[in-house]
Amino acid sequence: MKKLLSVICVGIVAVAGVFTHFNPAVNAEEEHNTNVLVAYFSRTGENYNVGTIEKGNTEILTEIIADETGGTLFEISTVIPYPDDYMETVAIARDEKNQNARPELSQEIANFDNYDVIFLGRLSDMAL
């Protein structure tokens, strides 16, 4: 059920993006004049039913958003990287979620207050 709901949500976002992209009321110049940050957390390595990937879906989508908006990309990463093995990562993520843990990040966003618009891309927690 969660998977079906996620697929429906992705479809709605995709359709909304198409309408926004082709809407003449949206001015591309105005979008490029704002300071846009596109921050994301994306998984690489072994993925469920896909195999091993070098670039995650969230990273791919945020690159598109950054290209369209002229935004600055920022990859959210942890000091201790997650393992490449999918099931090991799921187990760690499940424990972190249950403990309400906040793993230490490897870097912070410089000049956070300078951004007018912030897009945040994250992994789905369907497997958790």
Contacts in CASP RR format, 6 or more apart in sequence:
PFRMAT RR
TARGET T0000
AUTHOR 0000-0000-0000
METHOD contacts of the structure
MODEL  1
MKKLLSVICVGIVAVAGVFTHFNPAVNAEEEHNTNVLVAYFSRTGENYNV
GTIEKGNTEILTEIIADETGGTLFEISTVIPYPDDYMETVAIARDEKNQN
ARPELSQEIANFDNYDVIFLGRLSDMAL
2 126 0 8 1.000
3 126 0 8 1.000
6 124 0 8 1.000
6 126 0 8 1.000
20 26 0 8 1.000
21 68 0 8 1.000
31 68 0 8 1.000
31 69 0 8 1.000
31 70 0 8 1.000
32 69 0 8 1.000
32 70 0 8 1.000
34 69 0 8 1.000
34 116 0 8 1.000
34 117 0 8 1.000
35 71 0 8 1.000
35 72 0 8 1.000
35 114 0 8 1.000
35 115 0 8 1.000
35 116 0 8 1.000
35 117 0 8 1.000
36 66 0 8 1.000
36 69 0 8 1.000
36 70 0 8 1.000
36 71 0 8 1.000
36 72 0 8 1.000
36 115 0 8 1.000
36 116 0 8 1.000
36 117 0 8 1.000
36 118 0 8 1.000
36 119 0 8 1.000
37 71 0 8 1.000
37 72 0 8 1.000
37 74 0 8 1.000
37 109 0 8 1.000
37 112 0 8 1.000
37 115 0 8 1.000
37 117 0 8 1.000
37 118 0 8 1.000
37 119 0 8 1.000
38 62 0 8 1.000
38 65 0 8 1.000
38 66 0 8 1.000
38 69 0 8 1.000
38 71 0 8 1.000
38 72 0 8 1.000
38 73 0 8 1.000
38 74 0 8 1.000
38 118 0 8 1.000
38 119 0 8 1.000
38 121 0 8 1.000
39 62 0 8 1.000
39 73 0 8 1.000
39 74 0 8 1.000
39 75 0 8 1.000
39 76 0 8 1.000
39 109 0 8 1.000
39 118 0 8 1.000
39 119 0 8 1.000
39 120 0 8 1.000
39 121 0 8 1.000
40 58 0 8 1.000
40 59 0 8 1.000
40 61 0 8 1.000
40 62 0 8 1.000
40 73 0 8 1.000
40 74 0 8 1.000
40 75 0 8 1.000
40 76 0 8 1.000
40 120 0 8 1.000
40 121 0 8 1.000
40 122 0 8 1.000
41 58 0 8 1.000
41 75 0 8 1.000
41 76 0 8 1.000
41 77 0 8 1.000
41 121 0 8 1.000
41 122 0 8 1.000
41 123 0 8 1.000
42 55 0 8 1.000
42 56 0 8 1.000
42 57 0 8 1.000
42 58 0 8 1.000
42 59 0 8 1.000
42 60 0 8 1.000
42 62 0 8 1.000
42 75 0 8 1.000
42 121 0 8 1.000
42 123 0 8 1.000
43 56 0 8 1.000
43 58 0 8 1.000
43 82 0 8 1.000
43 89 0 8 1.000
43 123 0 8 1.000
44 53 0 8 1.000
44 54 0 8 1.000
44 55 0 8 1.000
44 56 0 8 1.000
44 59 0 8 1.000
44 84 0 8 1.000
45 51 0 8 1.000
45 52 0 8 1.000
45 53 0 8 1.000
45 54 0 8 1.000
45 84 0 8 1.000
45 86 0 8 1.000
46 52 0 8 1.000
46 84 0 8 1.000
46 85 0 8 1.000
46 86 0 8 1.000
47 53 0 8 1.000
47 56 0 8 1.000
47 86 0 8 1.000
48 86 0 8 1.000
48 127 0 8 1.000
52 84 0 8 1.000
58 121 0 8 1.000
58 122 0 8 1.000
58 123 0 8 1.000
59 75 0 8 1.000
61 121 0 8 1.000
62 73 0 8 1.000
62 119 0 8 1.000
62 121 0 8 1.000
63 73 0 8 1.000
65 71 0 8 1.000
65 119 0 8 1.000
66 72 0 8 1.000
66 73 0 8 1.000
69 117 0 8 1.000
69 119 0 8 1.000
72 115 0 8 1.000
74 109 0 8 1.000
76 105 0 8 1.000
77 105 0 8 1.000
77 106 0 8 1.000
77 107 0 8 1.000
78 103 0 8 1.000
78 104 0 8 1.000
78 105 0 8 1.000
78 106 0 8 1.000
79 103 0 8 1.000
79 104 0 8 1.000
79 105 0 8 1.000
79 106 0 8 1.000
80 103 0 8 1.000
80 104 0 8 1.000
82 88 0 8 1.000
82 89 0 8 1.000
82 92 0 8 1.000
82 93 0 8 1.000
83 89 0 8 1.000
83 92 0 8 1.000
90 127 0 8 1.000
90 128 0 8 1.000
93 125 0 8 1.000
93 127 0 8 1.000
93 128 0 8 1.000
94 128 0 8 1.000
95 101 0 8 1.000
96 103 0 8 1.000
97 125 0 8 1.000
97 128 0 8 1.000
END
